[in-house]
Amino acid sequence: MLLENLLKNMIQISKPNIDKKEIDSVLKVLNSGHLVQGAVVQNFEKTFSEECGVKFAIATNSGTSALHTALYAAGIKEGDEVITTPFTFVATANSILMLGARPIFADIDPGTFNIDPTKIIEKINKRTKAILVVNLFGLPANYKEIKKIANKYNLIIVEDAAQSVGASYFGKQSGNLADIACFSLYATKNIISGEGGMITTSNKLYFERSKRFRNHGQDEERRYIYHGLGYNYRMTDLSAAIGLEQIKKLKMFTKRRQEIAEKYNSEFKNIEGIIVPEAPKATSSVYHQYTLRVTKKFKLTRDELKEYLLQKGIGSNVYYPVPLYRFKHLKFNSKISEFPVAEQMSKEVISIPVHPLLSDVEVKYIIRTIKSI
Ligand SMILES: *Cc1c(COP(=O)(O)O)cnc(C)c1O
């Protein structure tokens, strides 16, 4: 009972932000009699592609299936190598394995937590086909440098934009920063559809391959003719109905996240032992997470801070406590000593609530609680 009350009053690290609009839209779909990959999905795809400034969008039933599909569409095959970050959610690397290819990790930049372009070069060989770039915590990676490398070595760039819907980089939207991009609409992401994903691209071939792969290798117009292996990765119109309402609110959600993050930045930047997230030039983060580094100079260790915040009713989390090269199924000849930055970050990071449902009072309370340490 006590725990229940505590949880009820806790400031949670994330919270689904839905209202009557989403509920009414879902009811409308239920009453319409068309539940899967119908007009609502098509409408959602169109809206999403316009939001990102790309020609095509393909809806899927998760961010993971979007990644699997996009890598397939980009031509990744058994034996290929795909360079990616070890400091991400496991779906990024698992999607590479799903095609029989190998995730090859490159260390990250300590300021942005994103893949370090200089470390990518060291990992390129004749099997390398693509770079799977994650915009971690909502901040686009260093695409200028990554593109130079991709051009020089003839590599495809795939954007894992699961955390960065609405972000921009030198005037371009996330979803339009690489050859093909993938979003997640999972319940904790910046916009949601329950479970769901989206692929965006301006490449017609990638678009057509993606559409078939998501639906058992069939063309939409000609069913029961199979062009190759495919899966059931279709989105329901129920999910699309939620997503359509959510994307209308994207700018509002993002503005609130950025507002809270700016407050945190100015309040925390002078605390001894705390490092606030970096904001590189011409790069706008949508703060999927607001992530601090807790260094040795701080009064508490990172784990002590997490425990302290919990006692004060503030939810926090560590993204990510274990870098991916440490897991047996993802380890391909890599040595831990190749990743000093990812190792250090996994010990220092803590993410605190930044979602748009936080009230000003809650934000002030979080600031006061941390500053009083
Ligand atoms: C959430 C997430 C995914 C996976 O998305 P799902 O919708 O949960 O399948 C992939 N990559 C990153 C970086 C994510 O944060």
Ligand as a Chemical Component Dictionary entry (heavy atoms), coordinates in Angstrom:
data_LIG
# 
_chem_comp.id                   LIG 
_chem_comp.type                 NON-POLYMER 
_chem_comp.pdbx_formal_charge   0 
_chem_comp.three_letter_code    LIG 
# 
loop_
_chem_comp_atom.comp_id 
_chem_comp_atom.atom_id 
_chem_comp_atom.alt_atom_id 
_chem_comp_atom.type_symbol 
_chem_comp_atom.charge 
_chem_comp_atom.model_Cartn_x 
_chem_comp_atom.model_Cartn_y 
_chem_comp_atom.model_Cartn_z 
_chem_comp_atom.pdbx_ordinal 
LIG C1 C1 C 0 13.113 2.382  -28.753 1  
LIG C2 C2 C 0 14.290 2.198  -29.592 2  
LIG C3 C3 C 0 14.344 1.220  -30.596 3  
LIG C4 C4 C 0 13.297 0.155  -30.765 4  
LIG O1 O1 O 0 12.027 0.581  -30.954 5  
LIG P1 P1 P 0 10.777 -0.363 -30.575 6  
LIG O2 O2 O 0 9.605  0.414  -31.078 7  
LIG O3 O3 O 0 10.775 -0.521 -29.096 8  
LIG O4 O4 O 0 10.947 -1.650 -31.275 9  
LIG C5 C5 C 0 15.462 1.176  -31.418 10 
LIG N1 N1 N 0 16.483 2.026  -31.258 11 
LIG C6 C6 C 0 16.499 2.950  -30.282 12 
LIG C7 C7 C 0 17.667 3.878  -30.169 13 
LIG C8 C8 C 0 15.402 3.062  -29.410 14 
LIG O5 O5 O 0 15.441 3.975  -28.435 15 
# 
loop_
_chem_comp_bond.comp_id 
_chem_comp_bond.atom_id_1 
_chem_comp_bond.atom_id_2 
_chem_comp_bond.value_order 
_chem_comp_bond.pdbx_ordinal 
LIG C1 C2 SING 1  
LIG C2 C3 SING 2  
LIG C2 C8 DOUB 3  
LIG C3 C4 SING 4  
LIG C3 C5 DOUB 5  
LIG C4 O1 SING 6  
LIG O1 P1 SING 7  
LIG P1 O2 DOUB 8  
LIG P1 O3 SING 9  
LIG P1 O4 SING 10 
LIG C5 N1 SING 11 
LIG N1 C6 DOUB 12 
LIG C6 C7 SING 13 
LIG C6 C8 SING 14 
LIG C8 O5 SING 15 
# 
